[in-house]
Amino acid sequence: MSFIADLTSPTIEWVARQIIWRSPFLYRLKNKYVKKKKNMAPLKSLSAEELEDALTSIGVGSKSSVTLVHSSVTSWRLKDGNHHLMDEFETARETLRVLLKINDGKTLVMPTHPFYRETVKNPFFSTKSLKLKYDPRRTPCETGLINEMFRTMPGVERSLYPLNNISCFGPKTKEILKGNLETPSGTPHGEGSGYYNIFKNNALVVSIGVPLPKHLTIAHVAEDVRYEFWPKWFYRNRHFDVVTPEGVQSIVIRERHPDTRRCICEKAIERDLCKNGIIHKESFNGILFHWAMAQDVVHYILKRNGKNGNYPFYLLNLAGPISQ
């Protein structure tokens, strides 16, 4: 039965994604269901000391000199000394303090992908002729409360790249962020990007309170380093004005077309990475803690692709974009 499931589940998931992502109504309905399900679930909790023990036990601060953290405080909270639940802001602030403490002398990195009000987080909104302004110091991120607090912390530096960018704190910050605005391929995760440099440093990738397979941005390194292989529609040009230390710079970058979201099979890649011992899952007091080594993720996907594969984009050539 497992063989049949392995064979059929990617196709079933692919077909479902094609239907949902081509229908704004179904897409909104799905999001409402997911949000309602999250709101109905009881909040999990643990103390700051338990959080520190959990992070230390999975290798934060010891497995690598660089740690990339994905997080959400939607489904859990920290408890104070009187065992009362902290609110979201207190939980985020205290979690950040714990992460900085464990990573003392190491480099802490978080995704701080910019939030642009003009796009309204709508995958059906056309950005073909839209030119956006990105200011690393002022443009907020859309990747969570902890990440936004981290981005605005004194001493933290943010990539100049105007899409999937990162913020760093620690001794390897300059190395990771150097030259990110003008990568050879112009892609968010290709050679020379912040994520590529995280991969080169074999960072420990951790998720707190969210499933790592759904937020595994480091996996896109394996796609963007092969950017010449993909169909022409796979990438599209995006225009930005970027605020740099030297002034405002107008640039054109290459972004994966939003329609590629209909092609990737998240369940299949999650199954494969977990089955091969690359993504590790832990639960402390019911709170999810997942981790993986960056190079293990990227090398696995590159190996699956070989010279001309399209993993994990099953049936890619049948899912050409409906808009360019």
SVG drawing of the C-alpha trace seen along z (x, -y; Angstrom):
<svg xmlns="http://www.w3.org/2000/svg" viewBox="-15 -58 48 60">
<polyline fill="none" stroke="black" stroke-width="0.4" points="0.0,0.0 2.8,-2.4 4.3,-1.8 0.9,-2.7 0.6,-5.8 4.1,-6.9 3.3,-6.5 -0.1,-8.2 0.0,-10.9 2.2,-13.4 -0.2,-13.3 -3.3,-13.6 -1.7,-16.6 -0.6,-18.1 -4.2,-17.9 -5.7,-19.4 -3.2,-22.3 -4.0,-23.0 -7.7,-23.3 -7.3,-25.4 -4.6,-27.7 -6.6,-28.4 -9.7,-29.4 -9.6,-32.6 -12.8,-31.4 -11.4,-27.9 -8.1,-29.5 -9.8,-31.9 -12.1,-29.1 -9.0,-26.9 -7.3,-29.7 -10.4,-30.4 -10.6,-26.7 -6.9,-26.6 -7.3,-29.8 -10.4,-28.5 -8.7,-25.2 -5.7,-27.0 -7.9,-29.3 -9.9,-26.3 -6.8,-24.4 -5.9,-24.9 -2.7,-26.9 0.3,-24.8 2.8,-26.3 6.2,-25.9 8.6,-27.9 11.6,-29.9 13.8,-27.3 12.0,-24.5 12.3,-26.3 16.1,-26.7 16.4,-23.0 14.4,-22.0 16.5,-24.2 19.8,-23.1 18.7,-19.4 18.2,-19.7 21.6,-21.3 21.0,-25.0 24.3,-26.7 26.3,-23.5 25.6,-21.8 26.6,-24.7 28.1,-28.2 25.0,-29.5 21.4,-28.9 18.5,-29.7 15.2,-30.0 11.6,-29.8 9.0,-30.4 5.4,-31.3 3.8,-32.0 0.2,-31.5 -0.3,-28.1 1.8,-28.3 2.9,-30.6 5.6,-30.9 4.7,-30.8 6.1,-33.4 7.5,-32.6 3.9,-32.3 2.9,-29.9 0.7,-32.5 0.6,-32.5 2.5,-35.4 0.9,-37.2 2.2,-37.0 4.5,-39.9 6.0,-38.8 6.4,-35.2 8.2,-36.5 10.5,-38.8 11.4,-36.1 11.9,-33.5 14.3,-35.9 16.2,-36.5 16.6,-32.7 17.8,-32.2 20.4,-35.0 21.6,-33.5 22.1,-30.0 23.7,-31.4 26.1,-33.7 29.3,-33.9 27.5,-32.2 25.4,-33.7 21.6,-33.8 19.7,-34.2 16.0,-34.7 13.9,-35.0 12.6,-38.6 10.9,-38.4 9.4,-41.9 5.7,-42.7 4.5,-44.9 1.1,-46.4 0.6,-46.7 0.6,-43.0 -1.9,-42.3 -0.4,-38.8 -2.7,-37.8 -1.2,-35.1 -3.7,-36.2 -2.5,-39.8 -0.5,-40.7 2.9,-42.3 4.2,-42.2 4.3,-46.0 4.5,-46.9 7.6,-48.6 8.0,-48.5 10.3,-50.3 12.3,-48.3 14.0,-49.9 15.8,-47.3 15.3,-49.5 11.7,-50.4 10.0,-47.7 8.3,-45.3 8.7,-41.5 5.8,-39.0 7.5,-36.1 6.3,-36.4 6.4,-38.4 9.7,-37.0 11.4,-37.7 10.1,-41.3 11.4,-41.9 14.7,-40.4 14.9,-42.6 14.5,-45.8 17.0,-44.8 20.2,-47.0 23.1,-45.3 21.0,-43.2 21.7,-43.6 19.3,-42.8 20.0,-41.8 19.5,-44.4 17.8,-41.8 14.1,-43.0 12.4,-39.6 13.2,-36.5 15.8,-38.1 17.2,-37.5 18.4,-39.3 21.6,-38.3 23.3,-38.9 26.7,-37.5 30.3,-37.1 29.4,-35.7 26.9,-38.4 29.1,-40.2 30.1,-37.0 26.4,-35.9 25.1,-39.2 28.0,-40.3 26.9,-41.0 23.4,-39.7 21.9,-42.5 23.7,-41.6 23.8,-37.8 25.0,-36.2 21.5,-34.7 19.5,-37.5 17.4,-34.9 16.5,-35.0 18.3,-31.8 21.0,-31.3 24.7,-31.5 25.8,-34.6 22.5,-35.0 22.0,-35.0 20.4,-31.6 23.2,-30.2 25.7,-31.5 23.7,-29.9 23.9,-26.7 27.7,-27.0 28.0,-27.4 25.9,-24.3 23.5,-26.1 21.3,-24.3 17.7,-25.1 15.2,-25.1 11.4,-25.6 9.6,-26.5 5.8,-26.0 5.5,-25.5 6.2,-22.5 9.6,-23.0 8.6,-21.3 6.2,-24.1 8.7,-26.8 11.9,-25.2 13.2,-28.2 16.7,-26.7 15.3,-24.0 15.0,-26.7 18.8,-26.9 18.7,-23.6 16.3,-25.1 17.9,-28.5 21.5,-27.2 20.0,-25.3 18.1,-28.3 19.2,-27.7 17.5,-24.3 13.9,-25.3 11.4,-26.3 11.4,-29.9 8.2,-30.7 9.6,-29.4 11.1,-32.8 9.8,-36.3 11.4,-39.8 10.5,-42.0 11.4,-45.7 12.4,-47.4 13.8,-50.6 16.2,-49.6 17.4,-51.9 21.1,-51.3 23.8,-53.1 24.8,-54.8 21.3,-55.9 18.3,-54.5 19.1,-51.9 16.7,-50.7 17.2,-47.0 15.6,-44.1 15.6,-40.7 14.4,-37.2 11.5,-35.7 10.0,-32.3 6.7,-32.7 3.8,-32.4 2.3,-29.6 5.2,-27.3 3.4,-27.1 0.8,-24.9 3.6,-22.5 5.5,-21.7 4.3,-18.7 4.9,-19.6 3.7,-16.3 6.0,-14.3 9.1,-16.3 8.2,-16.2 7.8,-12.4 11.1,-12.0 13.1,-14.3 11.8,-12.7 12.1,-9.2 15.8,-9.8 16.5,-11.2 17.1,-14.7 14.3,-16.5 14.0,-15.6 10.8,-16.1 10.5,-16.7 7.7,-17.7 8.1,-19.4 4.9,-19.9 3.0,-19.4 4.9,-22.2 6.6,-21.4 10.4,-21.6 11.8,-20.5 15.4,-20.7 17.6,-19.9 21.1,-20.6 21.1,-23.0 23.6,-21.0 21.7,-17.7 18.5,-19.3 20.1,-20.9 22.3,-18.0 19.4,-15.6 17.3,-17.6 20.2,-18.2 20.8,-14.4 17.2,-13.7 17.3,-16.0 20.5,-14.7 21.2,-16.4 17.7,-17.0 15.1,-16.1 12.4,-18.4 12.0,-17.2 9.9,-18.2 7.9,-19.9 5.9,-16.8 4.3,-17.2 5.8,-20.6 5.4,-20.8 1.7,-20.3 1.2,-23.2 2.3,-26.2 1.3,-29.5 -2.0,-31.1 -0.5,-34.5 3.0,-35.8"/>
</svg>
